[in-house]
Amino acid sequence: MAKDSVIVLSGGMDSVTLLHDCKDSIALAVSFDYGSNHNAREIECARRQTEMLGIEHLVIPLEFMGRYFRSSLLSGADAIPEGNYDDDNMKSTVVPFRNGIMLSIACGLAESRGLRHVLIANHGGDHAIYPDCRAGFIDAMSRAMSEGTYDGIDIHAPYTGITKGDIARRGAALGVDYSLTYSCYKGGEKHCGECGTCRERKEAFADAGLTDPTLYGR
């Protein structure tokens, strides 16, 4: 299989699963340091995963997002609300147009290196709260990228219509070690267990019928 893709890799469950799922086609993984509470821990997980698979890994700094954008995800652990993703207060964790910005940069990297596809691991559970994870956005962004590049670069987002539990099952079948991934929006040494992404992580393992290897503070 040709190595014709770049993956947007956070270091969380979903993107790490996609990394392993599509490893034979991935020429480059890119992570973005945009100032979120959990960036450092996620990026370290991304680094370890790419090292294990022998895939080149870039970390691109986007300090301007942390400086100028408004989101509780950029404002320290105490700003992160606790609750489920369907709770209204979780909207404060949205980083405006984050995926649009990251996909644009990944597209530029792909064109610079002669690659054809950009991989992203958005999934069905993201749709309720994150506009830039929905199928309509991904399709529109893919069309824009194709129109704006000589080689017609597009987005491959195979998890758009499935759940995080489905992703966990897929990862287990691939042998992904989920203890080497990180999700918590508070960014502590242990996952807090109560923020939206921690709750979603717990539910995914339960839904998949898998033992959760995550260390939680509570």
C-alpha positions in Angstrom: 0.0 0.0 0.0 1.3 3.5 -0.9 2.2 5.8 1.9 0.1 8.7 0.7 -1.5 10.2 3.8 -0.9 12.5 6.7 -2.8 12.0 9.9 -3.9 14.6 12.4 -2.8 12.9 15.6 -3.7 14.2 19.1 -2.6 11.2 21.2 -6.1 10.4 22.4 -8.0 7.2 21.9 -9.6 8.0 18.5 -6.6 9.3 16.6 -4.3 6.7 18.0 -6.7 4.0 16.8 -6.8 5.5 13.4 -3.0 5.7 13.4 -2.8 1.9 13.9 -5.8 1.3 11.6 -4.2 3.1 8.6 -0.5 2.7 9.5 0.4 1.2 6.2 -0.8 4.3 4.3 0.5 7.0 6.7 3.7 8.8 5.7 3.5 11.6 8.3 1.7 12.2 11.6 1.2 15.8 12.8 0.2 17.0 16.3 -0.6 20.6 17.2 0.5 22.4 20.3 -2.3 25.0 20.6 -2.2 25.7 24.4 -4.8 23.3 25.7 -4.6 22.0 29.2 -3.9 18.5 28.0 -1.7 19.2 25.0 1.6 18.2 26.6 0.4 14.8 27.8 -1.4 14.0 24.6 1.6 15.0 22.4 3.8 12.7 24.5 1.4 9.8 23.8 1.4 10.7 20.1 5.2 10.7 20.1 5.4 7.3 21.7 2.8 5.8 19.3 4.5 7.0 16.2 7.9 5.9 17.5 6.6 2.4 18.0 5.2 2.3 14.4 8.2 4.0 12.8 6.1 6.9 11.4 7.5 10.4 11.2 5.9 12.8 13.7 5.8 16.6 13.6 4.6 18.9 16.4 3.5 22.3 15.1 3.1 25.1 17.6 -0.1 27.2 17.3 0.4 29.6 20.2 -2.0 32.1 18.7 -5.0 29.9 19.5 -4.2 29.8 23.2 -3.6 33.5 23.2 -6.5 34.8 21.2 -9.2 32.2 21.2 -11.8 31.8 24.0 -12.4 28.3 25.3 -12.3 26.7 28.8 -10.0 24.1 27.2 -7.4 26.9 26.9 -8.0 28.5 30.3 -6.6 26.0 32.9 -7.9 22.9 34.6 -10.2 24.8 37.0 -12.2 26.2 34.0 -13.1 22.8 32.7 -16.8 21.9 33.6 -17.7 18.5 34.8 -20.6 16.6 33.1 -21.6 14.8 30.0 -21.1 16.0 26.5 -24.8 16.6 26.1 -24.9 19.0 28.9 -25.1 22.6 27.8 -22.1 23.7 29.9 -19.8 21.5 27.9 -20.0 23.9 25.0 -17.4 26.0 26.8 -14.8 23.3 25.8 -15.2 24.1 22.1 -12.1 25.7 20.6 -13.4 27.8 17.7 -12.8 26.2 14.3 -10.0 24.0 15.7 -10.4 21.2 13.2 -10.7 23.7 10.3 -7.3 25.3 11.2 -5.6 21.9 11.8 -6.9 20.3 8.6 -5.8 23.3 6.6 -2.3 23.0 7.9 -2.3 19.2 7.3 -3.5 19.9 3.8 -0.6 22.2 3.2 1.8 19.6 4.5 0.3 17.0 2.3 0.7 19.1 -0.8 4.2 20.0 0.1 5.2 16.4 0.4 3.3 15.0 -2.5 0.7 13.2 -0.4 -3.0 12.8 -1.3 -5.1 12.3 1.8 -5.5 13.8 5.3 -6.8 11.5 8.0 -8.8 12.7 10.9 -10.5 10.6 13.7 -13.7 12.5 14.4 -16.6 10.2 15.4 -20.3 10.1 15.8 -20.3 11.1 19.5 -18.5 14.4 18.7 -21.3 15.7 16.5 -23.7 17.0 19.2 -21.2 19.5 20.6 -18.5 20.1 18.0 -19.6 21.7 14.7 -16.2 21.0 13.1 -16.6 17.2 13.7 -19.9 16.8 11.8 -20.2 15.0 8.5 -21.3 18.2 6.7 -18.2 20.1 7.8 -15.8 17.3 7.0 -17.4 16.9 3.5 -17.3 20.6 2.9 -13.7 20.9 4.1 -12.7 18.0 1.9 -14.2 19.7 -1.1 -12.5 23.0 -0.3 -9.1 21.2 0.0 -9.6 19.3 -3.2 -10.5 22.6 -5.1 -7.6 24.4 -3.5 -4.8 22.0 -4.3 -3.3 20.9 -7.6 -3.5 17.2 -6.6 -7.0 17.3 -5.3 -6.1 16.4 -1.7 -9.1 15.1 0.3 -10.0 14.1 3.8 -10.4 10.5 4.9 -12.6 10.4 8.1 -13.7 6.7 8.4 -15.0 7.0 12.0 -17.5 9.9 11.3 -20.5 7.6 11.5 -19.5 5.3 14.4 -19.3 5.6 18.2 -16.3 5.8 20.5 -17.3 2.3 21.7 -17.0 1.1 18.1 -13.5 2.7 17.9 -12.4 1.0 21.1 -13.5 -2.4 19.8 -11.6 -1.7 16.5 -8.5 -0.6 18.5 -8.7 -3.7 20.7 -8.8 -5.9 17.5 -5.7 -4.0 16.3 -3.9 -4.5 19.6 -3.8 -0.8 20.6 -2.6 -0.2 24.1 -5.0 2.4 25.4 -3.0 2.9 28.5 -0.6 4.9 26.2 -3.3 7.4 25.2 -4.6 10.4 27.0 -7.9 12.2 27.0 -8.6 14.3 30.2 -9.4 17.9 29.5 -8.1 19.0 32.9 -4.6 17.8 31.9 -3.6 16.2 35.2 -1.2 13.3 35.8 -4.3 11.1 36.2 -7.5 11.4 34.3 -10.0 13.3 36.4 -12.8 10.9 35.7 -15.5 13.6 35.7 -15.0 15.9 32.7 -16.9 15.2 29.5 -14.1 13.4 27.7 -13.2 11.3 30.7 -16.9 10.2 31.0 -17.0 9.4 27.3 -13.8 7.4 27.6 -15.3 5.3 30.4 -18.5 4.8 28.5 -16.6 3.7 25.4 -14.7 0.9 27.2 -17.9 -0.2 28.9 -19.8 -0.2 25.6 -17.0 -2.2 23.9 -17.0 -4.7 26.8 -13.3 -3.9 27.5 -11.3 -3.4 30.7 -10.5 0.3 31.1 -6.8 0.6 31.6 -7.0 4.3 32.5 -5.8 5.7 35.8 -8.5 8.0 37.2 -8.3 10.4 40.1 -11.8 9.5 41.0 
